[in-house]
Amino acid sequence: MFASNALIGLREGLEASLVVVILVAFLVKSGRRDALRYVWLGVGTAVALSVLLGAILTFATEGLDDATAETVAGIASLIAVAFVTGMVFWMRRAGRAFAGELKGQMDRALDLGPYAIALVGFLGVGREGLETALFFYATVTAAGETGIGPVMGWVVGIGAAIALGVAMYAGAIRINLAKFFRWTGVMLVLVAGGILAYAVHELQEAGIVPGEKAYAFDVTGSIDPKGWFATIVRGIFNLRPRMSVLEIGAWAAYVGVVMTLFLRPVRHEVTPAAAAPAESARVSERV
């Protein structure tokens, strides 16, 4: 759970950090430092709402009866899978145009006024925050883990992303962003596959989806469900020693199809070789 949440925090946090870095660098280079406070207003609002959503999802469902809680967890997990799938493909497709689109939005917002400037910052970070809140809730409930572990994974991932963003803005480090988003995307597809299997499991327990007792395998006699190995595998990939046919089928179908599409060569887009600025240039130099 710690590892998967740290990965989610790092991936989503770095995307949000890049949004902030690009916008701040653009305003500084444009001589519009006066607009920075509106960007930070939008970013701060997005972060606050994301934390609030995560808290509501995590704590508001504690008093629900089992069937309702399972239904909510299943639906929220399906939404999280949809969000993260769209996110990894969007970043794969957006590539180098990511910075250009943001700068164009901010350039137009400067002509419209403070609220438009704040909105650009809010939307840029808010999307990542919404995905993080949903995915955080889904991974925590899927692993059935309580305590500070899941939160610490999220804090470490987000903290590392913020540190990387600051370092890139200062020109202290260079990151091959194309490779970073590719390999973290691979890991997130595996995590999302586990969350999808968990969603099926919860909906089966709620009686919405059939086949709860139709097990594809049951190795609980050989692997302790509460042992260290099962805990690690479940915390990262949400695969358990006993799973239904529909659970493992959903996992295999999702991972097989999405991973194949994600890893196939990109056509009619900027290739990694042509995207040198995304791979080796400092963010401050690109924007």
Kinemage of the C-alpha trace (Angstrom):
@kinemage 1
@onewidth
@group {chain A} dominant
@subgroup {mainchain}
@vectorlist {calphas} color= white
{ca met a 1} P 0.000 0.000 0.000
{ca phe a 2} L 2.831 2.379 0.848
{ca ala a 3} L 4.542 1.673 -2.478
{ca ser a 4} L 1.422 2.002 -4.635
{ca asn a 5} L 0.329 5.226 -2.935
{ca ala a 6} L 3.847 6.654 -3.224
{ca leu a 7} L 3.799 5.836 -6.953
{ca ile a 8} L 0.407 7.499 -7.399
{ca gly a 9} L 1.526 10.543 -5.407
{ca leu a 10} L 4.768 10.831 -7.380
{ca arg a 11} L 3.132 10.474 -10.769
{ca glu a 12} L 0.142 12.738 -10.153
{ca gly a 13} L 2.185 15.155 -8.044
{ca leu a 14} L 4.821 15.602 -10.719
{ca glu a 15} L 2.176 16.329 -13.339
{ca ala a 16} L 0.665 18.964 -11.046
{ca ser a 17} L 4.135 20.337 -10.235
{ca leu a 18} L 4.900 20.654 -13.939
{ca val a 19} L 1.698 22.643 -14.422
{ca val a 20} L 2.745 25.063 -11.677
{ca val a 21} L 6.343 25.291 -12.903
{ca ile a 22} L 5.283 26.044 -16.475
{ca leu a 23} L 2.765 28.687 -15.436
{ca val a 24} L 5.110 30.397 -12.962
{ca ala a 25} L 8.033 30.396 -15.382
{ca phe a 26} L 5.826 31.795 -18.149
{ca leu a 27} L 4.566 34.659 -15.983
{ca val a 28} L 8.050 35.471 -14.689
{ca lys a 29} L 9.531 35.543 -18.181
{ca ser a 30} L 6.593 37.605 -19.418
{ca gly a 31} L 7.175 40.200 -16.726
{ca arg a 32} L 3.793 39.505 -15.129
{ca arg a 33} L 4.822 38.611 -11.591
{ca asp a 34} L 1.742 40.488 -10.386
{ca ala a 35} L -0.394 37.618 -11.722
{ca leu a 36} L 1.440 34.960 -9.693
{ca arg a 37} L -0.807 35.436 -6.662
{ca tyr a 38} L -3.850 34.507 -8.734
{ca val a 39} L -2.133 31.348 -9.973
{ca trp a 40} L -1.355 30.377 -6.390
{ca leu a 41} L -4.944 31.127 -5.426
{ca gly a 42} L -6.206 28.709 -8.070
{ca val a 43} L -3.612 26.067 -7.176
{ca gly a 44} L -4.336 26.356 -3.442
{ca thr a 45} L -8.079 26.047 -4.011
{ca ala a 46} L -7.583 22.950 -6.159
{ca val a 47} L -5.370 21.314 -3.528
{ca ala a 48} L -7.821 22.112 -0.725
{ca leu a 49} L -10.783 20.692 -2.637
{ca ser a 50} L -8.815 17.553 -3.530
{ca val a 51} L -7.916 16.933 0.111
{ca leu a 52} L -11.537 17.559 1.094
{ca leu a 53} L -12.785 15.058 -1.489
{ca gly a 54} L -10.322 12.445 -0.287
{ca ala a 55} L -11.393 12.996 3.317
{ca ile a 56} L -15.086 12.783 2.433
{ca leu a 57} L -14.637 9.555 0.493
{ca thr a 58} L -12.495 8.001 3.212
{ca phe a 59} L -14.427 8.985 6.335
{ca ala a 60} L -18.008 9.560 5.182
{ca thr a 61} L -18.381 5.921 4.145
{ca glu a 62} L -17.383 4.511 7.540
{ca gly a 63} L -20.916 4.694 8.995
{ca leu a 64} L -22.660 3.072 6.026
{ca asp a 65} L -24.076 -0.438 6.142
{ca asp a 66} L -22.000 -3.136 4.458
{ca ala a 67} L -23.967 -3.355 1.219
{ca thr a 68} L -24.005 0.418 0.687
{ca ala a 69} L -20.324 0.792 1.606
{ca glu a 70} L -19.401 -2.000 -0.833
{ca thr a 71} L -21.447 -0.379 -3.582
{ca val a 72} L -19.853 3.025 -2.998
{ca ala a 73} L -16.372 1.500 -2.911
{ca gly a 74} L -17.021 -0.433 -6.109
{ca ile a 75} L -18.373 2.554 -8.032
{ca ala a 76} L -15.633 4.897 -6.753
{ca ser a 77} L -13.030 2.328 -7.794
{ca leu a 78} L -14.503 2.085 -11.298
{ca ile a 79} L -14.379 5.881 -11.606
{ca ala a 80} L -10.767 5.891 -10.366
{ca val a 81} L -9.794 3.292 -12.973
{ca ala a 82} L -11.467 5.348 -15.710
{ca phe a 83} L -9.656 8.505 -14.581
{ca val a 84} L -6.217 6.948 -14.352
{ca thr a 85} L -6.626 5.173 -17.699
{ca gly a 86} L -7.553 8.432 -19.385
{ca met a 87} L -4.695 10.201 -17.624
{ca val a 88} L -1.922 7.844 -18.750
{ca phe a 89} L -3.116 7.934 -22.353
{ca trp a 90} L -3.602 11.713 -22.275
{ca met a 91} L -0.045 12.301 -21.078
{ca arg a 92} L 1.247 9.800 -23.639
{ca arg a 93} L -0.579 11.672 -26.398
{ca ala a 94} L -0.031 15.233 -25.184
{ca gly a 95} L 3.732 14.968 -25.000
{ca arg a 96} L 5.558 18.121 -25.876
{ca ala a 97} L 2.362 20.073 -26.604
{ca phe a 98} L 1.559 20.006 -22.875
{ca ala a 99} L 3.621 23.107 -22.081
{ca gly a 100} L 2.484 24.964 -25.194
{ca glu a 101} L -1.198 24.430 -24.400
{ca leu a 102} L -0.748 25.690 -20.846
{ca lys a 103} L 1.121 28.794 -21.948
{ca gly a 104} L -1.540 29.517 -24.534
{ca gln a 105} L -4.275 29.242 -21.905
{ca met a 106} L -2.415 31.550 -19.547
{ca asp a 107} L -1.712 34.050 -22.314
{ca arg a 108} L -5.432 34.298 -23.030
{ca ala a 109} L -6.279 34.425 -19.315
{ca leu a 110} L -4.001 37.441 -18.812
{ca asp a 111} L -6.274 39.410 -21.146
{ca leu a 112} L -9.428 38.277 -19.330
{ca gly a 113} L -8.445 39.167 -15.778
{ca pro a 114} L -7.580 37.713 -12.334
{ca tyr a 115} L -10.389 35.157 -12.189
{ca ala a 116} L -9.388 33.635 -15.503
{ca ile a 117} L -5.773 33.400 -14.329
{ca ala a 118} L -6.835 31.653 -11.137
{ca leu a 119} L -9.045 29.304 -13.157
{ca val a 120} L -6.119 28.159 -15.298
{ca gly a 121} L -4.151 27.246 -12.171
{ca phe a 122} L -7.196 25.615 -10.592
{ca leu a 123} L -8.047 23.450 -13.593
{ca gly a 124} L -4.442 22.493 -14.277
{ca val a 125} L -3.873 21.185 -10.750
{ca gly a 126} L -7.474 20.243 -9.970
{ca arg a 127} L -7.579 17.441 -12.520
{ca glu a 128} L -4.559 15.760 -10.964
{ca gly a 129} L -5.944 16.353 -7.467
{ca leu a 130} L -9.283 14.749 -8.317
{ca glu a 131} L -7.580 11.704 -9.779
{ca thr a 132} L -5.291 11.435 -6.755
{ca ala a 133} L -8.172 11.661 -4.269
{ca leu a 134} L -10.201 8.982 -6.054
{ca phe a 135} L -7.248 6.663 -6.569
{ca phe a 136} L -6.049 7.131 -3.010
{ca tyr a 137} L -9.461 6.151 -1.661
{ca ala a 138} L -9.664 3.181 -4.015
{ca thr a 139} L -6.233 1.798 -3.098
{ca val a 140} L -6.776 2.232 0.649
{ca thr a 141} L -10.145 0.485 0.637
{ca ala a 142} L -8.924 -2.214 -1.737
{ca ala a 143} L -6.006 -3.144 0.493
{ca gly a 144} L -8.138 -2.948 3.637
{ca glu a 145} L -5.218 -1.283 5.386
{ca thr a 146} L -5.630 1.215 8.168
{ca gly a 147} L -3.218 3.407 10.078
{ca ile a 148} L -0.627 5.850 8.868
{ca gly a 149} L 0.986 3.641 6.204
{ca pro a 150} L -1.238 4.592 3.234
{ca val a 151} L -1.105 8.287 4.143
{ca met a 152} L 2.680 8.208 4.476
{ca gly a 153} L 3.006 6.658 1.025
{ca trp a 154} L 0.929 9.470 -0.418
{ca val a 155} L 2.898 12.134 1.501
{ca val a 156} L 6.252 10.712 0.382
{ca gly a 157} L 5.157 10.563 -3.269
{ca ile a 158} L 3.698 14.080 -3.301
{ca gly a 159} L 6.686 15.451 -1.380
{ca ala a 160} L 9.126 13.908 -3.839
{ca ala a 161} L 7.134 15.335 -6.759
{ca ile a 162} L 7.175 18.836 -5.279
{ca ala a 163} L 10.918 18.605 -4.641
{ca leu a 164} L 11.507 17.498 -8.241
{ca gly a 165} L 9.358 20.370 -9.515
{ca val a 166} L 11.301 22.937 -7.504
{ca ala a 167} L 14.612 21.461 -8.634
{ca met a 168} L 13.556 21.518 -12.282
{ca tyr a 169} L 12.397 25.127 -12.030
{ca ala a 170} L 15.737 26.087 -10.488
{ca gly a 171} L 17.578 24.243 -13.242
{ca ala a 172} L 19.278 21.949 -10.726
{ca ile a 173} L 18.291 18.668 -12.386
{ca arg a 174} L 17.212 17.255 -15.711
{ca ile a 175} L 14.652 14.473 -15.981
{ca asn a 176} L 13.817 12.324 -18.973
{ca leu a 177} L 10.100 13.036 -18.677
{ca ala a 178} L 9.180 10.840 -21.634
{ca lys a 179} L 10.678 7.767 -19.983
{ca phe a 180} L 9.416 8.741 -16.546
{ca phe a 181} L 5.792 8.971 -17.655
{ca arg a 182} L 6.132 5.827 -19.751
{ca trp a 183} L 7.387 3.567 -16.958
{ca thr a 184} L 5.187 5.025 -14.238
{ca gly a 185} L 2.324 4.603 -16.690
{ca val a 186} L 3.135 0.886 -16.947
{ca met a 187} L 3.035 0.540 -13.170
{ca leu a 188} L -0.195 2.513 -12.903
{ca val a 189} L -1.864 0.238 -15.466
{ca leu a 190} L -1.006 -2.743 -13.238
{ca val a 191} L -2.294 -0.946 -10.146
{ca ala a 192} L -5.461 0.107 -11.979
{ca gly a 193} L -6.033 -3.492 -13.052
{ca gly a 194} L -6.009 -4.484 -9.392
{ca ile a 195} L -8.419 -1.693 -8.513
{ca leu a 196} L -10.763 -2.895 -11.262
{ca ala a 197} L -10.647 -6.419 -9.831
{ca tyr a 198} L -11.406 -4.967 -6.405
{ca ala a 199} L -14.368 -3.023 -7.825
{ca val a 200} L -15.768 -6.250 -9.243
{ca his a 201} L -15.239 -7.963 -5.880
{ca glu a 202} L -17.071 -5.231 -3.954
{ca leu a 203} L -19.970 -5.168 -6.399
{ca gln a 204} L -20.188 -8.949 -6.142
{ca glu a 205} L -20.333 -8.754 -2.352
{ca ala a 206} L -23.046 -6.084 -2.638
{ca gly a 207} L -25.078 -8.466 -4.811
{ca ile a 208} L -24.980 -6.219 -7.877
{ca val a 209} L -22.649 -8.441 -9.909
{ca pro a 210} L -22.998 -12.261 -9.824
{ca gly a 211} L -20.313 -14.927 -9.435
{ca glu a 212} L -18.887 -14.133 -5.999
{ca lys a 213} L -18.404 -17.827 -5.107
{ca ala a 214} L -17.227 -18.916 -8.558
{ca tyr a 215} L -13.517 -18.959 -7.742
{ca ala a 216} L -10.872 -19.003 -10.433
{ca phe a 217} L -8.316 -20.140 -7.850
{ca asp a 218} L -7.972 -20.535 -4.109
{ca val a 219} L -4.459 -20.908 -2.702
{ca thr a 220} L -5.281 -19.766 0.822
{ca gly a 221} L -4.149 -23.167 2.037
{ca ser a 222} L -0.633 -22.443 0.766
{ca ile a 223} L -0.435 -18.664 1.097
{ca asp a 224} L -1.573 -16.925 4.256
{ca pro a 225} L -3.894 -14.059 3.193
{ca lys a 226} L -2.529 -12.007 6.111
{ca gly a 227} L 1.108 -12.971 5.606
{ca trp a 228} L 3.810 -10.614 4.386
{ca phe a 229} L 3.849 -11.906 0.803
{ca ala a 230} L 0.084 -11.703 0.311
{ca thr a 231} L 0.035 -8.277 1.962
{ca ile a 232} L 2.695 -6.893 -0.387
{ca val a 233} L 1.053 -8.302 -3.522
{ca arg a 234} L -2.365 -7.062 -2.468
{ca gly a 235} L -1.043 -3.655 -1.426
{ca ile a 236} L 0.609 -3.049 -4.795
{ca phe a 237} L -1.461 -4.998 -7.332
{ca asn a 238} L -4.573 -5.997 -5.322
{ca leu a 239} L -4.225 -9.646 -6.273
{ca arg a 240} L -5.378 -11.964 -3.491
{ca pro a 241} L -4.874 -15.691 -2.769
{ca arg a 242} L -8.528 -16.306 -3.607
{ca met a 243} L -10.268 -14.549 -6.484
{ca ser a 244} L -13.413 -15.152 -8.485
{ca val a 245} L -13.452 -15.893 -12.202
{ca leu a 246} L -14.919 -12.493 -12.961
{ca glu a 247} L -12.347 -10.673 -10.785
{ca ile a 248} L -9.281 -12.231 -12.360
{ca gly a 249} L -10.920 -12.077 -15.793
{ca ala a 250} L -11.491 -8.340 -15.438
{ca trp a 251} L -7.889 -7.873 -14.265
{ca ala a 252} L -6.414 -9.905 -17.130
{ca ala a 253} L -8.600 -8.278 -19.783
{ca tyr a 254} L -7.871 -4.759 -18.560
{ca val a 255} L -4.117 -5.214 -18.189
{ca gly a 256} L -3.826 -7.122 -21.465
{ca val a 257} L -5.740 -4.596 -23.563
{ca val a 258} L -4.662 -1.350 -21.893
{ca met a 259} L -0.997 -2.320 -21.585
{ca thr a 260} L -0.863 -3.323 -25.246
{ca leu a 261} L -2.403 -0.036 -26.361
{ca phe a 262} L -0.227 1.989 -23.996
{ca leu a 263} L 3.052 0.416 -25.131
{ca arg a 264} L 2.377 0.429 -28.858
{ca pro a 265} L 4.415 2.920 -30.915
{ca val a 266} L 2.969 6.416 -31.095
{ca arg a 267} L 1.974 7.465 -34.601
{ca his a 268} L 1.536 10.962 -36.000
{ca glu a 269} L 2.976 12.429 -32.791
{ca val a 270} L 6.279 13.799 -31.632
{ca thr a 271} L 8.691 10.896 -31.219
{ca pro a 272} L 10.951 10.562 -28.172
{ca ala a 273} L 13.939 11.485 -30.300
{ca ala a 274} L 12.266 14.653 -31.481
{ca ala a 275} L 11.083 15.524 -28.005
{ca ala a 276} L 14.552 16.311 -26.716
{ca pro a 277} L 13.372 19.239 -24.612
{ca ala a 278} L 11.009 16.911 -22.748
{ca glu a 279} L 13.803 14.462 -22.183
{ca ser a 280} L 16.841 16.499 -21.334
{ca ala a 281} L 16.232 20.226 -21.179
{ca arg a 282} L 15.572 22.082 -17.964
{ca val a 283} L 11.988 23.107 -17.447
{ca ser a 284} L 13.063 26.699 -16.949
{ca glu a 285} L 14.703 26.645 -20.363
{ca arg a 286} L 11.699 25.101 -22.113
{ca val a 287} L 9.174 27.635 -20.870
